């Protein structure tokens, strides 16, 4: 799997410069906690697009692992996740003890594996979920900056990756609507299709303002999918735009926006009857927004 933005370059910028790619330099975070069992950290980078110096000096002569600068994490369930193609030197030496530029021998096989002898890590170094492990680059068997992630079991057989959060929408003909439809993963694997992925927002206290009414539902769904709840919702220009604040979700709650005053009265009676209490209310022109909790 490649993380999105692979082919997206800063407008009017030269696509032969790694740093002009929007994905380049973005942090690589651990999807799950585990133990480092393999890595490499100082292999040279390529020049995009499709410029692979290792054709003569590196991966194709067995001197650079196809994963380039990478890290393998063995998770509690026994599966092993690969994060590949990082910028040289960005995987911390505290996680990866292998500092050479090239392998001294040759790659055992063409398939990336945590059991490449020179890349094995012992000693029980661990990472926590969400820990930064490097920065997205263009090393190894890579023609453009991107993050490659896949998972195998102890026999190096492919395993599907399931995600508690995140949303996807079809990406057909190189087009997609940001308004979706977005489908929450909710513990499922990614669809076997061309898709856009909307990863979850980091959980915390957030302010997100100036949301156009046409985009409000998708933004609302994104924060809810990320594990947060609306703390306040206010509107402007009779519901043309919305300002919101978000906090980590706890307990039961509901929110409504774009209501008329009579809608609000009816909704409030229904939710109060279900044991909810209105905690936030806002009126702009003829439209209202409110939040209830219990």
Buried (B, 14 or more C-beta within 10 A) or exposed (E): EBBBBBBBBEEEEEBEBBEBBBBBBBEBBBBBBBBBBBBBBBBBBBEBBEEBEBEEEBBBBBBBBBBBBBBBBBBEEEBBBBBBBBBBBBBBEEBBEBEEEBBEEEBBEEEBBBBBEBBBBEEEBEBEEEBEBBBBBBBBBBBBBBBBBBBBEEEEEEBEBEBEBBBBBBBEEEEBEEEBEBBBBEEBEBEEEEBBBBBBBEBEEBEBEEBEBEBBBBBBBBBBBBBBBBBBBBBBEEBEBBBBBBBEBEEEBBBBBBBEEEBBEEBBEEBEEEEBEBBBBBBBEEBBBBBBBE
